[in-house]
Amino acid sequence: MTDLNQLERDLLSQVEAAGDEAALEAVRVSALGKKGSVSELLKTLGSMTPEERKERGPLINGLRDKVQTAIAAKKETLAEAALEARLAAERIDVTLPVPEAPEARGRIHPISQVIEELTAIFADMGFSVAEGPDIETDYLNFTALNFPEGHPAREMHDTFFLAPDEKGERKVLRTHTSPVQVRTMTSKAPPIRVIIPGRTYRHDSDQTHTPMFHQVEGLVIDKSANIAHMKWILEEFCKAFFEVDQVKMRFRPSFFPFTEPSAEVDIQCSRKGGEIRFGEGSDWLEILGCGMVHPNVLRNCGLDPDEYQGFAWGMGIDRIAMLKYGMPDLRPFFEADVRWLNHYGFRPLDIPSLVSGLTA
């Protein structure tokens, strides 16, 4: 009896001390395996007298049952502890934002996005995109566009001039994308319908101006192109770009060397609450300049102004991006701040479309 009690204490102590399932299995084998201590005692029951078997049998079977129960309980405890440890190691904080998929990382710069929006809108009207070099000749940037000698734009304080070449000619960083209009009219026969987005350069730097900025111009040349056509195109553009159902526009007489007559265009807006909203309110905001192409420009491009006429317009891409998306300062556009781009940028797969929408 004393030996059984001691064996029971030893086995239960070993079960309790097992630190993992492997150690617990070793205790089980040593006690209940074929040659285990409890199994050996059970084998002796066959050689006992009936009186001894009646006395010792319940004790030995009871020991076996106690050891089995202790092992089962310890196994469950170890399994629960292992699960807790795994859950702690693999814990997921559901309050954290879901990581973006690889194809959604990065951002499209607002300038690139707005150029895509402009392209989508005007392509739907039958326009194509024309491009040209950033470095232009004085003739294409000024003379062909009817800029007279002595015009302020020809001076160093307004324009970036390059050093004279071997012929003594000073090229310029183009001050507008208008030289591409000249290139288009001299290389392509009418009818012409193009938009010209691109970089331009001027001596200017403040909250709403930078030495390098982006501009888009439009040009239509045909035998019957007129101001009514221009007005319709600009109205449809403003409605599509600012995503409003209707918009009022005001054309104010102005002057540009390359158009005659010329006009500044204001768009209806509301400034309530410090926020600009288009298509409502009683305020006005200037957004672009336009006019009928000057006869001198047509002649300089080899077109007869008695046969062909056309109209053109131009606006700052950076400016209309600021107006549409509520950006108060132009300078961060070019500071390469990833935090700014993450805030104002667009997802790579949000491709502008008049069908699915210009903006997501």
C-alpha positions in Angstrom: 0.0 0.0 0.0 2.8 2.4 0.9 4.6 1.6 -2.4 1.5 2.4 -4.4 0.9 5.7 -2.6 4.6 6.7 -3.2 4.3 5.6 -6.9 1.2 7.7 -7.3 2.8 10.8 -5.8 5.8 10.3 -8.0 3.8 9.9 -11.2 1.4 12.7 -10.5 4.4 15.0 -9.6 6.1 14.1 -13.0 2.8 14.8 -14.8 2.5 18.2 -13.1 6.2 19.0 -13.9 5.9 18.2 -17.6 6.6 21.5 -19.5 5.4 20.4 -22.9 3.6 17.6 -24.7 6.8 15.8 -25.4 7.7 15.6 -21.7 4.2 14.6 -20.9 4.3 11.8 -23.4 7.5 10.6 -21.8 5.8 10.4 -18.4 2.8 8.5 -20.0 5.1 5.9 -21.6 7.1 5.4 -18.4 3.8 4.9 -16.4 1.3 3.4 -18.8 3.5 2.0 -21.7 4.0 -1.7 -22.2 6.8 -1.7 -19.8 5.6 1.2 -17.7 5.5 1.1 -13.9 1.7 0.9 -13.7 1.5 -1.6 -16.6 3.9 -3.9 -14.8 1.8 -3.8 -11.7 -1.3 -4.7 -13.7 0.5 -7.7 -15.1 1.0 -9.1 -11.5 -2.7 -9.3 -11.0 -2.8 -12.6 -12.9 -0.4 -14.4 -10.6 -2.2 -13.3 -7.4 -4.6 -15.3 -5.3 -8.2 -14.3 -5.4 -8.0 -12.6 -2.0 -4.9 -10.6 -3.1 -6.5 -9.7 -6.4 -9.6 -8.6 -4.7 -7.5 -6.4 -2.4 -4.8 -5.1 -4.7 -6.8 -4.9 -8.0 -8.9 -1.9 -7.2 -5.8 0.0 -5.9 -3.7 -0.7 -9.0 -6.6 0.1 -11.4 -7.4 3.2 -9.4 -3.7 4.3 -9.8 -3.9 3.8 -13.5 -7.2 5.8 -13.7 -5.7 8.7 -11.7 -2.6 8.8 -13.8 -4.6 8.8 -17.1 -6.9 11.5 -15.8 -3.9 13.6 -14.7 -2.2 13.2 -18.1 -5.4 14.1 -20.0 -5.9 17.2 -17.8 -2.3 18.3 -18.2 -2.4 17.7 -22.0 -5.5 20.0 -22.2 -3.7 22.7 -20.1 -0.6 22.5 -22.3 -2.7 22.8 -25.4 -4.4 25.9 -24.1 -1.1 27.5 -23.1 0.3 26.8 -26.6 -2.7 28.4 -28.2 -2.5 31.5 -26.0 1.2 31.8 -26.8 0.4 31.5 -30.6 -2.4 34.1 -30.4 -0.1 36.5 -28.5 2.7 36.0 -31.1 0.3 36.3 -34.1 -1.9 39.0 -32.7 -3.4 41.4 -35.3 -4.4 45.0 -34.2 -7.7 45.4 -36.0 -7.5 49.2 -35.4 -4.5 49.6 -37.7 -5.3 50.6 -41.3 -5.3 47.9 -43.9 -2.0 48.0 -45.9 -2.5 49.0 -49.5 -2.1 46.4 -52.3 1.2 46.8 -54.2 -0.6 48.1 -57.3 -2.3 50.8 -55.3 0.9 52.2 -53.7 2.4 55.5 -54.9 0.4 58.5 -56.0 -0.1 60.3 -59.3 0.9 64.0 -59.0 -2.1 66.4 -59.3 -0.5 68.1 -62.3 -0.3 64.7 -64.1 -3.9 63.9 -63.0 -5.3 67.2 -64.3 -3.5 66.8 -67.6 -5.2 63.4 -68.0 -8.5 65.0 -67.1 -8.0 67.8 -69.7 -7.1 65.2 -72.3 -10.1 63.1 -71.6 -12.5 66.1 -71.9 -11.1 67.6 -75.1 -10.5 64.2 -76.7 -14.3 63.7 -76.4 -14.7 66.9 -78.4 -12.4 65.6 -81.2 -9.2 67.3 -80.1 -5.7 65.7 -80.3 -2.7 66.5 -78.1 0.3 68.4 -79.6 3.7 68.8 -77.9 6.8 70.8 -78.5 10.3 71.5 -77.0 10.8 73.5 -73.8 13.7 75.5 -75.4 12.4 77.6 -78.3 13.7 80.2 -80.7 12.9 83.8 -80.3 11.0 83.7 -83.5 8.6 80.9 -82.5 8.2 82.2 -79.0 7.7 85.9 -79.9 7.9 87.1 -83.5 5.6 84.6 -85.1 3.1 85.2 -82.4 2.9 89.0 -83.2 5.0 90.2 -80.2 6.4 93.6 -81.3 10.0 94.6 -80.6 10.4 96.1 -77.2 7.5 94.1 -75.7 8.2 93.4 -71.9 8.1 89.7 -72.4 11.2 90.0 -74.6 13.2 91.4 -71.6 15.4 89.5 -69.2 13.2 90.4 -66.2 10.3 88.4 -67.7 12.0 85.7 -69.7 14.8 83.1 -69.2 17.2 83.6 -72.1 20.0 81.2 -72.8 23.5 82.2 -73.8 23.9 83.1 -77.4 24.9 80.2 -79.8 27.6 80.3 -82.4 25.3 82.4 -84.7 24.7 84.9 -81.9 21.0 83.8 -81.5 19.7 83.6 -78.0 17.1 80.9 -77.4 14.6 81.0 -74.6 12.8 78.8 -72.2 9.4 79.1 -73.7 7.1 81.5 -71.8 3.9 79.8 -73.0 3.0 76.7 -75.1 1.9 79.0 -78.0 5.0 78.2 -80.1 3.5 74.7 -80.5 0.5 76.4 -82.1 2.9 77.9 -84.7 4.6 74.5 -85.2 1.2 72.8 -85.7 -0.1 75.4 -88.2 3.1 75.2 -90.2 3.2 71.4 -90.3 -0.5 70.5 -90.6 -3.2 71.6 -92.9 -6.5 72.8 -91.5 -8.9 71.8 -90.0 -6.9 71.9 -86.8 -8.2 71.0 -83.3 -5.4 70.5 -80.8 -4.7 71.1 -77.1 -1.1 71.8 -76.0 -0.3 71.0 -72.4 3.3 71.5 -71.1 5.8 73.2 -69.0 6.5 77.0 -69.3 9.0 79.3 -67.7 8.9 82.9 -66.4 10.7 85.1 -63.9 8.1 84.9 -61.2 7.9 83.3 -57.7 5.3 83.7 -54.9 2.4 81.8 -53.4 0.6 81.5 -56.7 3.5 81.8 -59.2 6.6 79.7 -59.7 9.5 80.1 -62.3 8.4 76.8 -63.9 4.7 76.2 -64.2 2.3 74.2 -66.5 0.0 75.6 -69.1 -2.6 74.2 -71.5 -3.6 76.0 -74.7 -6.2 75.1 -77.3 -6.3 75.9 -81.0 -9.0 75.5 -83.6 -8.4 76.5 -87.2 -11.0 76.1 -89.9 -12.8 78.1 -92.5 -15.9 78.8 -90.3 -14.5 78.7 -86.8 -15.9 81.6 -84.7 -16.4 83.0 -81.2 -19.7 81.1 -80.7 -17.8 77.8 -81.2 -15.2 78.9 -78.7 -17.7 80.0 -76.1 -19.5 76.6 -76.4 -16.2 74.6 -76.1 -15.1 76.6 -73.0 -18.5 76.3 -71.3 -18.6 72.5 -71.9 -15.0 72.2 -70.7 -15.7 74.1 -67.4 -18.8 72.0 -66.7 -16.9 68.8 -67.3 -13.7 69.7 -65.5 -15.3 71.2 -62.4 -18.1 68.5 -62.5 -21.1 70.8 -62.3 -24.3 70.7 -64.2 -24.2 74.3 -65.3 -21.9 77.3 -65.1 -22.1 80.9 -66.1 -19.1 82.5 -67.8 -18.3 86.2 -68.4 -16.1 87.3 -71.3 -14.3 90.6 -70.7 -12.5 92.4 -73.5 -8.7 92.2 -73.1 -5.5 92.3 -75.2 -3.1 89.6 -76.3 -0.6 90.2 -79.2 -1.6 86.9 -80.8 -5.4 87.2 -80.8 -7.9 89.8 -82.0 -10.4 90.3 -80.5 -9.2 89.0 -77.1 -11.0 88.3 -73.9 -10.4 87.3 -70.3 -12.9 84.6 -69.1 -14.4 84.7 -65.6 -16.4 81.8 -64.2 -19.3 82.0 -61.7 -18.5 80.9 -58.2 -19.3 81.1 -54.5 -16.7 82.0 -51.8 -18.9 81.3 -48.8 -17.2 79.7 -45.8 -13.8 80.3 -47.3 -14.4 77.6 -49.9 -14.7 78.2 -53.7 -17.6 76.4 -55.4 -18.3 76.7 -59.1 -21.7 76.7 -60.8 -23.3 78.7 -57.9 -23.1 82.0 -56.1 -22.7 85.6 -57.3 -19.0 86.0 -57.4 -16.6 85.7 -60.4 -13.2 84.3 -60.8 -10.8 84.7 -63.7 -9.6 81.3 -65.1 -8.3 81.8 -68.7 -7.7 84.0 -71.6 -8.9 83.5 -75.2 -9.6 85.2 -78.5 -9.6 84.8 -82.3 -6.2 84.1 -83.8 -4.7 87.3 -85.1 -4.4 87.5 -88.9 -0.7 88.3 -88.6 -0.2 85.0 -86.8 -2.1 83.1 -89.5 0.1 84.8 -92.2 3.3 84.0 -90.3 2.2 80.3 -90.4 1.5 80.3 -94.1 -2.3 80.5 -93.8 -4.5 83.0 -95.7 -6.6 84.9 -93.1 -9.1 85.6 -95.8 -9.7 81.9 -96.1 -9.0 80.5 -92.6 -9.8 81.8 -89.2 -9.6 80.3 -85.8 -9.6 80.8 -82.0 -7.3 79.9 -79.2 -7.3 79.9 -75.4 -4.9 79.3 -72.6 -5.0 78.5 -68.9 -2.6 77.5 -66.1 -2.9 73.8 -65.3 -1.5 74.4 -61.8 -4.0 77.1 -61.2 -7.1 75.1 -62.2 -5.7 72.1 -60.2 -5.5 74.4 -57.1 -9.1 75.7 -57.7 -10.6 72.3 -58.2 -8.8 70.4 -55.4 -8.5 73.2 -52.8 -4.7 73.6 -52.7 -3.8 77.0 -51.2 -0.2 77.3 -52.3 1.5 76.5 -55.6 5.0 76.0 -54.2 4.5 72.6 -52.6 3.6 71.3 -56.1 7.4 71.2 -56.8 8.9 70.5 -53.4 8.8 66.6 -53.8 7.3 66.2 -50.3 5.9 62.7 -50.1 3.5 63.7 -47.3 2.0 66.4 -49.5 1.7 63.9 -52.4 0.1 61.3 -50.2 -2.5 63.8 -49.2 -3.2 65.5 -52.6 -2.1 62.8 -55.0 -4.3 60.3 -56.8 -4.3 56.5 -56.8 -2.4 55.0 -59.8 -5.5 53.2 -61.2 -7.9 56.1 -60.9 -7.7 56.9 -64.6 -9.9 59.9 -65.6 -12.8 59.1 -67.8 -16.0 60.9 -68.8 -17.8 57.6 -68.5 -16.6 56.5 -65.0 -15.9 60.0 -63.8 -12.9 62.3 -63.8 -12.3 61.9 -60.1 -12.9 58.8 -57.9 
